[in-house]
Amino acid sequence: MKLKVIGAIAVGLWFAPPAHAAPCLTVTVTGAQGGPQAYQGQAGPGTLIRYGDDADNCSAVRLQFDAGRGTLLRLSQLNVLSSQLNAVFFTHMHNDHSEGFIDLIQHRWALFPASPKIDVVCSDDVGSPLGFTVSCKKFVAHIADAMIHSGEIAQRLAEDKRRLADGPAALANVRAFAPTNEPQAVWSSGDVKVSAIRSTHIAGHASYRVDTPAGSVVIGGDAGNDKFAPPRPSSTSEQVELLAKGADVIVHSTIHPVMGPERDSGMPPPIFLRQSTSSDLGAMAQRAGAKHLVLTHLIPATGSPQHGAWKVPGGALTEDDYRKSAVDAGFKGQVLLAKDLATIRLPAK
Ligand SMILES: [Zn+2]
């Protein structure tokens, strides 16, 4: 028996082609919850993109896009340590997309004091038309203020002198950029290139595209159309559509049309109108030529008769309700309804 196995291996090796580690990429939803609502343990919005080859299980580069509530826990289920992320990208400064970064960077600072600084890529400070400044830089600079004021950072510094004296914020290398209406390069490492484009949701919103030899992924975030209310051709962002041309995968937050002002959800129209509907995203993904559309940050979550204070007209939606809205609008690729840890691999195995 033993001899037979050895023989089979020997034959296999003899005929095996020269070992080429083929490039590969995975896209994993680290959190599928839409908005700050808490529902059945879903983590807050985020997407992990890993790129590498067969030999390293597609994991030479690890990029996190948004980091909502519970991101660190979802990463731990993937055996990804806080110290192993190369960069975090923020689409915008809404707490549902950013609060998970607080425990992620605290974890990296406390447990991996020798780890390199983590790149934090986000929009430069921007004035909101509502009269205040939206600042990713300040969010990061003050990320551990509560723990500094409670005395915890001093306590942990006393316990381990290798930790950076200025606390977790000192472990972040903020690379802010001014979002523009054309794609601009914002980060790269080897074969992995990340570009960004300005998009509308709140001031400073940006959407990202990752290009690799294994495929391309667009992270739309909460982008909506620049024109804030109908009449408009679509609720989706024209810039995101430009960014998404020829991409393999589009990961995008969405809202179901049933929550719109013509129904009786009670959701204020501006909150509905600043998101992209699932049907408009289906049409946009088809125009862009995408093969996979990942609908995430679902407003409302499937199975929920409420979204926070607002009711879901006609009762809870199913995954099919979302899928159908994208397919009926013309999308011919694969629609994936995001759940935490849902993953797409390119190329498929
Ligand atoms: Zn959001």
Residues whose N, C-alpha, C, O or C-beta is under 5 A from the ligand:
A	BS01	ZN	G35 D96 D222
